[in-house]
Amino acid sequence: MKTTALAVLLAAALALPALANDSTAELAAGGLVLTRTDAIEMRSEDLFISQEAVQVRYVFVNTSGKPVTTRVAFPMPDIGGEEFFYSDTAIPNRDDPANLLDFRTTVDGRPVTMAVEQRAVARGVDRTDWLRKHGIPLALHLDGMVARLDALPKAVQDEALALGLVTPDEYDAGKGWERHLSPAWVLKTTFHWEQTFAPGTEVVVEHRYRPAVGGSVGTMVGSPDLRTYGELTSELARYCMDTGFLTAVERAKKGRDYAPFTETRIAYILRTGGNWAKPIGDFRLVVDKGSASNLVSFCASGVKKIGPTRFEVRKTNWRPENDLWILILKPLPPEALQ
């Protein structure tokens, strides 16, 4: 996909005081994944993305002339790893051991009952059975996980350390030296079901979920280092921030050191829509930036404004080659600029 920048400014200029570096990491999710088959075409995909919801409507047609049963899956974003407990990661539903994004699906308007598969991987090895053997939940994001690991017998703790399933956390919080164990495995969760596609009949599959939205209390967009510092330069390319977008941010600074915005970041895995023998017949993307005063930038071509906060991309016979990264800058409230 040839990419050009989209940058939209509908905000009054504001000024910004120095802000702390406080960031939450987004998690990339995408759409449904079908077992690859030449028998089923994706006639259309209608994708809506906002900070509150991702909604996708697919129309599939079986062109083989006979019924085809295949597996449909929705992979949750992987969570975990050695740094998970030392960083702030956006998880919309931390109370559910599996459905982190409040995922829901219907087929031809009827809710789908799905199976769920979860695996725990450490250092590239599946350790699901080991954790279950020792009574440790796979869902490392649930409350009480550290206490469970601390309560394991020492021999089991030592084995978990050797396998890379946990990391030691040692500190003095004013009550003397403490040592705790934090989970370090990666949790892989997939919802799935079997779907039969009758020949020549359109099947409408719709699903929605809450995106794992990242953000920060300030932004480095507008920094003099944006075009020279490596990490910032990669952000410039990831969101296709063009001259117009950066000029609008600079104008809002009014000579101050930092731009008066907070960041919101949304990631969407588009390339799952390319897992087809044929391209997607009719693709439509709508991005909603949330408020007319927000700025938004993402990589796309042929972007059209269709409302005060919404922007549309349409493609015909299209196969996505890149994932989608959306940056939204929100003006700070006046009281934050005092």
Secondary structure, DSSP 8 states (H G I E B T S, - for coil): ---EEEEEE-------------EEB-B-EE--EE---SSEEEEEEEEEE-SS-EEEEEEEEE-SSS-EEEEEEEE---EESTTGGGS-B--S-TTSSS-TT--EEEETTEE---EEEEEEEETTEE-HHHHHHTT--S-TTSTTHHHHHHTS-HHHHHHHHHHTSEEEEEEESSSSEEEEEEE--EEEEEEEEEEEE-BT-EEEEEEEE--B-EEESS--TT-TTTTTSHHHHHHHHHTT--HHHHHHHHHHHTT-SS-SEEEEEEEEE-GGGG-SSS-EEEEEEEEE-SSTT-EEEEEESS-EE-SSSEEEEEEEEE---S-EEEEEEEE--GGGG-
